[in-house]
């Protein structure tokens, strides 16, 4: 039998054929796009670039040449050719000056090259020439304005950023991205009122635009917080389109087998971050004979810092899922056969909430990173404590609430520098120092006014704040002057390394918490350094968290019932420093025995809860998140939040909701729920 030698075809033959057709103007634009896409998908990006270049050279009279240039630029960008990308995009714009997406991409490419000024100029030029209204131009004008706002904010031009975002908001008020960014920017700048009136934007649209994190700084309304989280879950996360591509794992029988429970922590903050600091020692203290710990890191790639290196040593398995798609990350978690999956992000920055939508583990828990309910169909449990969520407040959460001694883990091993003298950090040696090291976005107009009342009643005292932008610092000094307080009584603490910041905290006399979003890890840091924290506990998770820390530290008398009591107690401490000295002594005496620092007990309790959840899963008794009527509570909450009520009793708050629900029910009967509308009558 004779075997003939095969004749191998030239692998470049398809490309040569396409190039020939392009030169002879026989390759249509749609065929060009399809062929180039196929080449790129097959790993031949350079061939796609050559095909575009050839087609453009020999088809320069085509009326859609600008589209070819645009796609050519995309291919060049994918190949890492920034200069070629810029040339191609500029050519597309010369041919069609109103080609919005080319302006957008050119600006992004210039920004990526470090030419921020030219990027803003590019987008601004497009905005200035597209005042006429067409759907395409509106959308690209909107994107240009949003990019201008984002870049200007990043370069510290806050006023200009705010102006650009305002233009975007008024252009399309129903698109919430610009308004959400604008509101956040004003909060960071302490520009009050946060929400401004406009002929084009309604108060309701402002409420719709606030993120589920931002709304906690704006109003102490846990029903609205829950409904806002639910809306975000529905619109931004939803049900994955490729859900059928994921095979859910059955519940594994663990109880009584002696086999370890597999617990996974998913977080973008397992690094030099407040959450990383908080979890480090807890992860080290987990009983590895009872639980097997997996850490799934979904943060931005960065050099490993000491905190992340420590966490890697503490866990049994470290998985970097940041490069993976949501589906692939879910598959990895399922392959690891995780029994209890802990969401440490919620809806915070860099969260990968869609991973949980695949239900890659039988049990999904909301814990540690997010101050409230996630209000999703797939988070069955939330871990909190008795102060943050007393039994009567469980109606504000869709998850089943399980409790630990204190919701704020601390790391007792953190480095602390030697404590400096007051003069070294710009503080007067003999003055009474009130301090608040919360972020500027947590300071509200009523909160700041309370501080001014306290300073007015305690001559010679000063207020020590964490510094913001220079313009923000100056604004607060001007507001103090308008309240009759000398501006030099407002002192700002600049940025410092964490050990140095912890050391200087204790130089103050009394920490004044913010409301409605109080201190979290910042309060724990202050108390750890012996600084008493004065707070008001409201109704929401964010407003009660600080009270939990203060209570767990053994000084519940510093949790005030209302803002007036807060002001009076602060004044009383400044006028009678001996009474505050007694609080400091109490803190010191309880330092190593209080619930706040009992990390061994916390780790054991977490393991008990994880095993309890596992037992629920094995018995088929997993809780079902209660999502009933949340659209209705959103409608009520959006209207009530716009009214701007800062503080009210629990009964007054719930009665306002009941009255609105009665009115809505009269219009169209509501189905019963387990919250305020428990009957249909």
C-alpha positions as CSV (number, residue, x, y, z in Angstrom):
1,X,0.0,0.0,0.0
2,X,1.4,3.4,-1.0
3,X,0.9,6.4,1.3
4,X,1.0,9.7,-0.4
5,X,2.5,12.7,1.2
6,X,-0.1,15.3,2.0
7,X,0.2,18.7,0.4
8,X,-0.1,21.3,3.3
9,X,-2.1,24.3,2.3
10,X,-0.6,27.7,2.9
11,X,-2.0,28.9,6.3
12,X,-2.0,32.5,5.0
13,X,-4.1,31.6,2.0
14,X,-7.4,32.9,3.5
15,X,-5.8,36.1,4.5
16,X,-4.2,36.6,1.1
17,X,-7.5,35.9,-0.6
18,X,-9.2,38.5,1.7
19,X,-6.4,41.1,1.0
20,X,-6.8,40.6,-2.7
21,X,-10.5,41.2,-2.5
22,X,-9.9,44.3,-0.4
23,X,-7.5,45.7,-3.0
24,X,-9.9,45.1,-5.8
25,X,-12.8,46.7,-3.8
26,X,-14.7,43.4,-3.8
27,X,-14.8,43.0,0.0
28,X,-17.9,44.7,1.5
29,X,-17.7,46.5,4.8
30,X,-19.8,43.9,6.6
31,X,-17.5,41.1,5.2
32,X,-14.5,43.2,6.4
33,X,-15.9,43.4,9.9
34,X,-16.9,39.7,10.0
35,X,-13.5,38.5,8.6
36,X,-11.5,40.7,10.9
37,X,-13.5,39.6,13.9
38,X,-12.9,35.9,13.0
39,X,-9.2,36.5,12.6
40,X,-9.0,38.2,16.0
41,X,-11.1,35.5,17.7
42,X,-8.7,32.9,16.2
43,X,-5.7,34.5,17.7
44,X,-4.6,36.3,14.5
45,X,-5.0,39.9,15.7
46,X,-2.1,41.1,13.6
47,X,-3.8,39.7,10.4
48,X,-6.9,41.6,11.3
49,X,-4.9,44.8,11.6
50,X,-3.3,44.2,8.2
51,X,-6.7,43.5,6.6
52,X,-8.2,46.7,7.9
53,X,-5.1,48.7,6.8
54,X,-5.3,47.3,3.3
55,X,-9.1,47.8,3.0
56,X,-8.8,51.4,4.1
57,X,-6.0,52.1,1.6
58,X,-7.9,50.8,-1.4
59,X,-11.5,51.8,-0.4
60,X,-11.0,55.5,0.6
61,X,-14.1,56.6,-1.3
62,X,-16.5,54.3,0.7
63,X,-19.2,56.4,2.4
64,X,-18.7,54.4,5.6
65,X,-14.9,54.7,5.7
66,X,-15.1,56.3,9.2
67,X,-16.5,53.0,10.6
68,X,-13.7,51.0,9.1
69,X,-11.2,53.4,10.7
70,X,-13.0,53.0,14.0
71,X,-12.8,49.2,14.0
72,X,-9.2,49.5,12.8
73,X,-8.5,51.5,15.9
74,X,-10.1,48.9,18.1
75,X,-7.9,46.2,16.6
76,X,-4.8,48.4,17.0
77,X,-5.7,49.1,20.6
78,X,-6.1,45.3,21.2
79,X,-2.7,44.8,19.8
80,X,-1.2,47.4,22.2
81,X,-0.5,50.1,19.5
82,X,-1.6,53.3,21.2
83,X,-0.1,55.6,18.6
84,X,-1.8,53.7,15.7
85,X,-5.1,53.8,17.7
86,X,-4.9,57.6,18.1
87,X,-4.1,58.1,14.4
88,X,-7.0,55.8,13.3
89,X,-9.5,57.5,15.6
90,X,-8.5,61.0,14.5
91,X,-8.9,59.9,10.9
92,X,-12.4,58.6,11.7
93,X,-13.3,62.0,13.3
94,X,-11.9,64.0,10.3
95,X,-14.2,62.0,8.0
96,X,-17.2,62.3,10.4
97,X,-16.7,65.0,13.0
98,X,-20.0,64.0,14.7
99,X,-18.9,60.4,15.2
100,X,-19.4,60.3,19.0
101,X,-18.0,56.9,19.9
102,X,-14.7,57.8,18.1
103,X,-14.5,61.0,20.3
104,X,-15.2,58.8,23.4
105,X,-12.5,56.2,22.5
106,X,-9.9,58.8,21.5
107,X,-10.3,60.5,24.9
108,X,-10.0,57.2,26.7
109,X,-6.8,56.3,24.7
110,X,-5.3,59.7,25.4
111,X,-6.1,59.2,29.1
112,X,-4.5,55.8,29.1
113,X,-1.4,57.4,27.7
114,X,-1.3,59.9,30.6
115,X,-2.5,62.8,28.5
116,X,-5.4,63.7,30.8
117,X,-5.6,67.3,29.7
118,X,-5.9,66.3,26.0
119,X,-8.5,63.7,26.9
120,X,-10.7,66.2,28.7
121,X,-10.2,68.6,25.8
122,X,-11.3,65.9,23.3
123,X,-14.5,65.1,25.2
124,X,-15.2,68.8,25.8
125,X,-14.9,69.6,22.1
126,X,-17.5,66.9,21.3
127,X,-19.8,68.2,24.0
128,X,-19.6,71.8,22.7
129,X,-20.5,70.7,19.1
130,X,-23.4,68.4,19.9
131,X,-26.0,70.7,21.4
132,X,-28.6,69.5,18.9
133,X,-30.7,66.6,20.0
134,X,-30.6,63.1,18.4
135,X,-30.6,59.8,20.4
136,X,-27.1,58.9,19.3
137,X,-25.6,62.3,20.0
138,X,-27.3,62.5,23.4
139,X,-25.8,59.2,24.5
140,X,-22.3,60.0,23.4
141,X,-22.6,63.6,24.8
142,X,-23.7,62.0,28.1
143,X,-20.7,59.6,28.0
144,X,-18.3,62.5,27.3
145,X,-19.6,64.5,30.2
146,X,-19.4,61.5,32.5
147,X,-15.8,60.9,31.5
148,X,-14.9,64.5,32.0
149,X,-16.4,64.4,35.5
150,X,-14.5,61.2,36.3
151,X,-11.1,62.4,35.1
152,X,-11.4,65.9,36.6
153,X,-12.3,64.4,39.9
154,X,-9.3,62.1,39.7
155,X,-7.0,65.1,39.1
156,X,-8.5,67.1,41.9
157,X,-10.5,69.6,39.9
158,X,-13.7,69.0,41.9
159,X,-15.6,72.1,41.0
160,X,-15.2,71.4,37.3
161,X,-16.0,67.8,37.7
162,X,-19.2,68.7,39.5
163,X,-20.2,71.1,36.7
164,X,-19.7,68.4,34.0
165,X,-21.7,65.9,35.9
166,X,-24.5,68.4,36.5
167,X,-24.7,68.9,32.7
168,X,-24.9,65.1,32.2
169,X,-27.7,64.8,34.9
170,X,-29.8,67.5,33.2
171,X,-29.2,66.0,29.8
172,X,-30.8,62.6,30.8
173,X,-32.2,62.7,34.4
174,X,-33.5,59.1,34.1
175,X,-29.9,57.8,33.7
176,X,-28.6,57.6,37.3
177,X,-24.8,57.1,36.8
178,X,-23.9,60.9,36.6
179,X,-26.3,61.9,39.4
180,X,-25.0,59.1,41.6
181,X,-21.4,60.3,41.1
182,X,-22.4,63.9,41.5
183,X,-24.2,63.2,44.9
184,X,-21.2,61.3,46.1
185,X,-18.8,64.1,45.1
186,X,-20.9,66.7,46.9
187,X,-20.9,64.5,50.0
188,X,-17.2,64.2,50.0
189,X,-16.9,68.0,49.7
190,X,-19.4,68.7,52.5
191,X,-21.6,70.7,50.1
192,X,-24.9,71.2,51.8
193,X,-27.6,70.7,50.9
194,X,-26.5,67.6,49.1
195,X,-29.5,67.5,46.8
196,X,-30.1,70.8,44.9
197,X,-33.4,71.9,43.3
198,X,-33.6,71.9,39.5
199,X,-36.2,72.5,36.8
200,X,-35.0,69.4,35.1
201,X,-34.4,66.9,37.9
202,X,-37.0,66.0,40.4
203,X,-36.3,65.1,44.1
204,X,-37.5,61.5,43.3
205,X,-34.8,61.2,40.6
206,X,-32.2,62.3,43.1
207,X,-33.4,59.6,45.5
208,X,-33.3,57.0,42.6
209,X,-29.7,58.0,41.8
210,X,-28.3,57.4,45.3
211,X,-26.4,54.2,45.6
212,X,-27.3,51.7,48.4
213,X,-24.1,52.9,50.2
214,X,-24.7,56.6,49.7
215,X,-28.3,56.5,51.0
216,X,-27.0,55.3,54.4
217,X,-25.1,58.6,54.7
218,X,-28.3,60.5,53.7
219,X,-31.1,59.1,55.8
220,X,-31.6,56.8,58.7
221,X,-34.3,54.8,57.0
222,X,-33.7,51.0,57.1
223,X,-36.8,50.2,55.1
224,X,-35.6,52.4,52.3
225,X,-32.1,51.0,52.6
226,X,-33.5,47.5,52.2
227,X,-35.6,48.5,49.3
228,X,-32.7,50.3,47.6
229,X,-30.5,47.3,48.0
230,X,-33.3,45.1,46.5
231,X,-33.6,47.4,43.5
232,X,-29.9,47.3,42.9
233,X,-29.9,43.5,43.2
234,X,-32.7,43.3,40.7
235,X,-31.3,45.8,38.1
236,X,-27.5,45.5,38.4
237,X,-27.1,41.8,39.4
238,X,-30.3,40.0,38.5
239,X,-30.3,36.5,37.2
240,X,-27.3,35.5,35.1
241,X,-28.1,35.1,31.5
242,X,-25.9,32.0,31.4
243,X,-27.4,30.4,34.5
244,X,-27.9,27.1,32.7
245,X,-24.2,26.9,32.1
246,X,-23.6,26.4,35.8
247,X,-24.4,23.2,37.6
248,X,-25.2,23.7,41.3
249,X,-23.7,21.3,43.8
250,X,-26.0,19.4,46.2
251,X,-25.7,19.9,49.9
252,X,-22.9,17.6,51.3
253,X,-23.6,15.7,54.6
254,X,-21.1,16.9,57.1
255,X,-22.7,16.8,60.5
256,X,-21.4,13.9,62.6
257,X,-18.9,12.7,60.0
258,X,-15.9,14.3,61.5
259,X,-15.1,16.0,58.2
260,X,-14.2,19.6,58.3
261,X,-16.7,22.3,57.1
262,X,-15.5,24.2,54.0
263,X,-15.9,27.9,54.5
264,X,-15.1,30.5,51.7
265,X,-14.6,34.2,52.2
266,X,-15.1,36.3,49.1
267,X,-13.7,39.8,49.3
268,X,-11.8,42.5,47.3
269,X,-10.4,43.8,50.6
270,X,-8.2,41.0,51.9
271,X,-5.3,43.4,51.9
272,X,-4.1,46.7,53.6
273,X,-7.7,47.8,54.1
274,X,-10.1,48.1,57.1
275,X,-11.7,44.8,56.2
276,X,-8.3,43.1,55.8
277,X,-7.2,44.5,59.2
278,X,-10.5,43.3,60.8
279,X,-10.4,39.7,59.5
280,X,-6.7,38.9,59.8
281,X,-6.7,37.6,63.4
282,X,-10.1,35.9,63.1
283,X,-8.8,33.9,60.1
284,X,-5.8,33.0,62.1
285,X,-7.9,31.9,65.1
286,X,-10.3,29.6,63.1
287,X,-10.2,26.1,64.5
288,X,-8.7,24.2,61.5
289,X,-9.8,20.9,62.9
290,X,-13.4,22.1,62.5
291,X,-13.3,24.4,59.5
292,X,-11.3,24.5,56.3
293,X,-10.9,28.1,55.2
294,X,-10.8,29.3,51.6
295,X,-10.1,32.9,50.7
296,X,-11.3,34.2,47.3
297,X,-9.7,37.5,46.5
298,X,-11.5,39.6,43.9
299,X,-9.6,42.9,44.3
300,X,-7.4,44.9,42.0
301,X,-4.0,43.4,41.2
302,X,-1.4,45.0,43.5
303,X,1.9,44.2,45.2
304,X,1.3,41.9,48.2
305,X,1.3,43.9,51.4
306,X,1.9,42.6,54.9
307,X,-1.7,42.2,55.6
308,X,-2.4,40.2,52.6
309,X,0.7,38.1,53.1
310,X,-0.5,37.4,56.7
311,X,-4.0,36.4,55.5
312,X,-2.4,34.0,52.9
313,X,-0.6,32.3,55.8
314,X,-3.8,32.1,57.9
315,X,-6.1,30.4,55.4
316,X,-5.9,26.9,54.1
317,X,-6.4,27.9,50.5
318,X,-5.9,31.2,48.7
319,X,-7.6,31.8,45.4
320,X,-7.2,34.9,43.3
321,X,-10.4,35.1,41.3
322,X,-9.9,38.7,40.1
323,X,-9.0,37.6,36.5
324,X,-11.9,35.1,36.2
325,X,-15.3,35.8,34.9
326,X,-18.2,35.6,37.3
327,X,-19.2,32.2,35.9
328,X,-15.7,30.8,36.0
329,X,-15.3,32.1,39.6
330,X,-18.5,30.4,40.6
331,X,-17.4,27.2,39.0
332,X,-14.1,27.3,40.9
333,X,-16.0,27.8,44.2
334,X,-18.3,24.9,43.4
335,X,-15.3,22.7,42.4
336,X,-13.8,23.5,45.8
337,X,-17.0,22.1,47.3
338,X,-17.6,25.1,49.6
339,X,-20.3,24.5,52.2
340,X,-20.7,28.0,53.5
341,X,-19.8,31.0,51.3
342,X,-19.3,34.4,53.1
343,X,-19.9,37.6,51.1
344,X,-17.5,40.1,52.6
345,X,-18.3,42.9,50.0
346,X,-22.0,43.3,49.7
347,X,-22.4,46.3,47.4
348,X,-19.1,47.9,48.2
349,X,-16.4,48.9,45.7
350,X,-15.0,46.0,43.5
351,X,-17.8,43.7,44.7
352,X,-18.4,40.6,42.6
353,X,-22.0,40.1,43.6
354,X,-22.9,38.3,40.4
355,X,-20.8,35.3,41.5
356,X,-23.3,34.7,44.3
357,X,-26.2,34.8,41.8
358,X,-25.0,31.4,40.5
359,X,-25.4,30.0,44.1
360,X,-22.0,28.3,43.9
361,X,-22.4,27.1,47.5
362,X,-25.5,25.8,49.4
363,X,-25.2,28.5,52.0
364,X,-24.5,32.2,51.3
365,X,-23.9,34.6,54.2
366,X,-23.7,38.5,54.3
367,X,-21.0,39.4,56.9
368,X,-18.4,42.0,57.8
369,X,-18.0,44.3,54.7
370,X,-21.4,45.8,54.0
371,X,-23.5,47.8,56.5
372,X,-27.0,46.4,55.9
373,X,-29.0,43.9,54.1
374,X,-28.0,42.8,50.6
375,X,-31.7,42.1,49.8
376,X,-31.0,39.4,47.2
377,X,-32.7,36.1,46.5
378,X,-29.6,34.2,47.2
379,X,-28.2,35.6,50.5
380,X,-29.9,33.5,53.1
381,X,-28.2,34.7,56.3
382,X,-26.7,37.9,57.7
383,X,-24.4,37.9,60.7
384,X,-24.8,40.9,63.1
385,X,-25.1,41.4,66.8
386,X,-27.8,42.2,69.4
387,X,-27.1,46.0,69.3
388,X,-27.0,46.4,65.6
389,X,-30.1,44.2,65.0
390,X,-32.2,43.8,68.1
391,X,-35.1,41.3,67.5
392,X,-37.7,44.0,66.8
393,X,-35.5,45.3,63.9
394,X,-35.2,42.1,62.0
395,X,-38.0,43.3,59.7
396,X,-35.4,45.6,58.1
397,X,-33.5,42.7,56.7
398,X,-34.3,40.1,54.1
399,X,-31.8,37.5,55.4
400,X,-32.2,35.5,58.6
401,X,-30.2,37.3,61.2
402,X,-27.7,35.3,63.3
403,X,-25.6,37.0,66.0
404,X,-22.1,37.2,67.3
405,X,-20.9,39.1,70.4
406,X,-19.8,42.1,68.4
407,X,-19.9,42.7,64.6
408,X,-16.5,44.5,64.5
409,X,-13.6,42.1,64.5
410,X,-10.3,43.7,65.6
411,X,-6.7,42.8,65.1
412,X,-4.9,42.8,68.4
413,X,-1.5,42.4,66.6
414,X,-1.6,45.6,64.6
415,X,1.5,47.8,64.8
416,X,1.2,51.1,66.7
417,X,3.9,53.7,66.7
418,X,4.9,55.5,70.0
419,X,2.4,58.2,70.9
420,X,3.6,61.6,69.9
421,X,3.2,64.9,71.7
422,X,0.2,67.0,70.8
423,X,2.4,69.7,69.5
424,X,3.9,67.3,67.0
425,X,0.5,66.9,65.3
426,X,-0.6,70.5,65.5
427,X,-2.8,70.2,68.6
428,X,-2.8,72.6,71.6
429,X,-1.3,71.0,74.7
430,X,-4.0,72.1,77.2
431,X,-7.2,72.4,75.2
432,X,-10.0,69.9,75.3
433,X,-9.8,68.1,72.0
434,X,-13.0,66.7,70.3
435,X,-12.1,64.5,67.4
436,X,-13.9,62.8,64.5
437,X,-11.8,60.7,62.1
438,X,-14.8,59.6,59.9
439,X,-14.7,60.3,56.2
440,X,-15.9,63.7,55.0
441,X,-18.9,62.0,53.2
442,X,-20.3,61.0,56.6
443,X,-20.5,64.6,57.9
444,X,-23.9,66.1,57.3
445,X,-25.2,69.7,57.9
446,X,-27.1,68.8,61.1
447,X,-24.1,66.8,62.4
448,X,-21.7,69.7,61.8
449,X,-24.1,72.1,63.4
450,X,-24.2,69.9,66.5
451,X,-20.4,70.1,66.7
452,X,-20.6,73.9,66.4
453,X,-23.1,74.0,69.3
454,X,-20.7,71.8,71.4
455,X,-17.7,74.1,70.6
456,X,-19.8,77.2,71.4
457,X,-20.7,75.8,74.8
458,X,-17.1,74.8,75.6
459,X,-14.8,77.8,75.0
460,X,-11.2,76.9,74.3
461,X,-12.0,73.5,73.0
462,X,-11.0,72.4,69.4
463,X,-12.4,70.0,66.8
464,X,-9.9,67.6,65.2
465,X,-11.0,66.2,61.9
466,X,-9.4,63.9,59.3
467,X,-8.3,66.2,56.5
468,X,-10.1,66.3,53.1
469,X,-9.4,68.2,50.0
470,X,-8.0,71.7,50.7
471,X,-11.2,73.3,49.4
472,X,-13.3,71.1,51.7
473,X,-11.1,72.0,54.7
474,X,-11.5,75.7,53.9
475,X,-15.3,75.3,53.4
476,X,-15.7,73.8,56.9
477,X,-13.6,76.6,58.4
478,X,-15.9,79.1,56.8
479,X,-19.0,77.3,58.0
480,X,-17.5,77.3,61.5
481,X,-16.9,81.1,61.2
482,X,-20.5,81.6,60.2
483,X,-21.5,79.8,63.4
484,X,-19.4,82.1,65.5
485,X,-16.5,79.6,65.9
486,X,-12.9,80.9,65.2
487,X,-11.6,78.9,62.3
488,X,-8.4,78.0,64.1
489,X,-10.5,75.9,66.4
490,X,-11.0,73.5,63.5
491,X,-7.8,71.4,63.1
492,X,-7.1,68.9,60.3
493,X,-5.1,65.7,60.6
494,X,-3.2,65.0,57.4
495,X,-2.6,61.5,55.9
496,X,-0.3,59.2,58.0
497,X,0.8,55.7,57.9
498,X,-1.5,53.4,59.8
499,X,0.8,52.8,62.8
500,X,1.3,56.5,63.1
501,X,-2.4,57.3,62.8
502,X,-3.3,54.8,65.5
503,X,-0.7,56.4,67.8
504,X,-2.1,59.9,67.4
505,X,-5.7,59.0,67.9
506,X,-5.3,58.7,71.6
507,X,-4.2,62.3,71.9
508,X,-7.8,63.5,71.7
509,X,-10.2,63.6,74.6
510,X,-13.5,62.6,73.1
511,X,-14.4,61.1,69.7
512,X,-17.6,62.6,68.3
513,X,-19.4,60.1,66.0
514,X,-21.3,61.1,62.9
515,X,-25.0,60.4,62.1
516,X,-26.7,58.7,60.4
517,X,-23.6,56.8,59.1
518,X,-21.4,56.3,62.1
519,X,-17.9,55.1,62.6
520,X,-17.1,51.4,62.1
521,X,-13.5,50.3,62.2
522,X,-12.6,53.9,63.0
523,X,-14.5,53.6,66.3
524,X,-12.8,50.4,67.1
525,X,-9.4,52.0,66.4
526,X,-10.2,54.9,68.7
527,X,-11.4,52.7,71.6
528,X,-8.4,50.4,71.2
529,X,-6.2,53.5,71.7
530,X,-8.2,54.5,74.9
531,X,-10.2,57.2,73.3
532,X,-13.9,57.2,74.4
533,X,-16.4,57.4,71.5
534,X,-19.8,59.3,71.9
535,X,-22.5,58.1,69.5
536,X,-26.2,58.1,68.7
537,X,-27.8,54.8,67.7
538,X,-30.6,55.2,65.2
539,X,-32.6,52.5,63.4
540,X,-30.4,51.4,60.5
541,X,-27.3,49.1,60.4
542,X,-25.0,52.0,59.6
543,X,-26.3,54.2,62.4
544,X,-26.2,51.5,65.1
545,X,-22.8,49.9,64.3
546,X,-20.8,52.4,66.4
547,X,-23.1,51.8,69.3
548,X,-22.4,48.1,69.0
549,X,-18.6,48.8,69.3
550,X,-19.0,51.2,72.2
551,X,-21.3,48.7,74.0
552,X,-18.9,45.8,73.4
553,X,-16.1,47.9,74.8
554,X,-18.0,48.1,78.1
555,X,-19.1,51.8,78.0
556,X,-22.7,51.7,76.9
557,X,-23.4,55.0,78.7
558,X,-21.7,56.7,75.7
559,X,-24.5,55.5,73.4
560,X,-27.0,58.4,73.3
561,X,-30.7,58.1,72.8
562,X,-31.0,61.1,70.5
563,X,-28.9,64.0,69.0
564,X,-29.9,66.4,71.8
565,X,-28.6,64.0,74.5
566,X,-25.4,63.6,72.4
567,X,-24.8,67.4,72.4
568,X,-25.5,67.7,76.2
569,X,-23.2,64.7,77.1
570,X,-20.3,66.1,75.0
571,X,-20.6,69.4,76.7
572,X,-20.8,67.8,80.1
573,X,-17.6,65.8,79.5
574,X,-15.7,68.9,78.4
575,X,-16.9,70.9,81.4
576,X,-16.1,68.0,83.8
577,X,-13.0,66.2,82.5
578,X,-12.9,64.1,85.6
579,X,-16.0,62.3,84.5
580,X,-14.3,61.5,81.2
581,X,-11.2,60.3,83.0
582,X,-13.4,57.7,84.8
583,X,-14.6,56.5,81.4
584,X,-11.0,56.2,80.2
585,X,-10.1,54.2,83.3
586,X,-13.1,51.9,82.7
587,X,-12.0,51.4,79.1
588,X,-8.5,50.5,80.2
589,X,-9.6,48.2,82.9
590,X,-11.8,46.2,80.5
591,X,-9.5,46.4,77.5
592,X,-8.4,42.8,77.4
593,X,-11.6,41.2,78.7
594,X,-14.4,43.1,76.8
595,X,-16.3,41.5,73.9
596,X,-14.7,43.9,71.4
597,X,-11.3,42.3,71.8
598,X,-12.3,38.7,72.6
599,X,-11.3,37.4,69.2
600,X,-11.1,33.8,70.4
601,X,-14.7,33.9,71.4
602,X,-15.7,35.5,68.1
603,X,-13.9,32.9,66.0
604,X,-15.6,30.1,68.0
605,X,-19.0,31.7,67.7
606,X,-18.6,32.2,63.9
607,X,-17.8,28.5,63.6
608,X,-20.9,27.6,65.6
609,X,-23.0,29.6,63.3
610,X,-21.4,28.1,60.2
611,X,-22.2,24.7,61.5
612,X,-25.7,25.8,62.4
613,X,-26.2,26.9,58.8
614,X,-24.8,23.6,57.5
615,X,-27.3,21.8,59.7
616,X,-30.2,23.9,58.3
617,X,-29.0,23.0,54.8
618,X,-28.8,19.3,55.5
619,X,-32.3,19.2,56.9
620,X,-33.6,21.2,54.0
621,X,-34.5,24.1,56.3
622,X,-32.5,27.0,54.7
623,X,-34.3,30.3,55.1
624,X,-35.8,31.9,52.0
625,X,-35.0,35.7,51.7
626,X,-38.2,37.7,52.3
627,X,-38.5,40.0,49.3
628,X,-42.3,40.7,49.5
629,X,-43.5,44.2,48.8
630,X,-40.1,45.8,48.6
631,X,-41.0,47.7,45.5
632,X,-43.8,49.2,47.5
633,X,-41.5,50.1,50.4
634,X,-39.2,51.7,47.9
635,X,-42.0,54.0,46.6
636,X,-42.8,55.0,50.2
637,X,-39.1,55.4,51.2
638,X,-38.2,57.5,48.2
639,X,-40.9,60.0,49.0
640,X,-40.2,60.1,52.8
641,X,-36.4,60.4,52.3
642,X,-36.9,63.5,50.1
643,X,-38.6,65.1,53.2
644,X,-35.3,65.3,54.9
645,X,-36.2,64.1,58.5
646,X,-33.0,63.4,60.3
647,X,-34.0,61.7,63.5
648,X,-37.3,60.3,64.9
649,X,-38.4,57.7,67.3
650,X,-39.0,54.1,66.1
651,X,-42.7,54.4,66.6
652,X,-43.0,57.7,64.7
653,X,-40.9,56.3,61.9
654,X,-43.0,53.2,61.5
655,X,-46.2,55.1,61.8
656,X,-45.2,57.3,58.8
657,X,-44.7,54.2,56.8
658,X,-48.0,52.6,57.9
659,X,-49.9,55.8,56.9
660,X,-48.4,55.7,53.4
661,X,-49.1,51.9,53.1
662,X,-52.7,52.5,54.1
663,X,-53.0,55.1,51.3
664,X,-51.5,52.9,48.7
665,X,-53.7,50.0,49.8
666,X,-56.8,52.1,49.4
667,X,-55.7,52.8,45.8
668,X,-54.7,49.2,45.0
669,X,-54.8,46.4,47.6
670,X,-51.4,45.2,48.8
671,X,-50.4,41.6,49.5
672,X,-49.5,40.9,53.1
673,X,-45.8,40.8,54.1
674,X,-44.0,40.1,57.4
675,X,-43.1,43.7,58.1
676,X,-45.6,46.5,58.5
677,X,-48.3,45.2,56.2
678,X,-48.9,41.9,57.9
679,X,-52.6,41.6,57.0
680,X,-54.7,42.5,54.0
681,X,-57.1,44.4,56.1
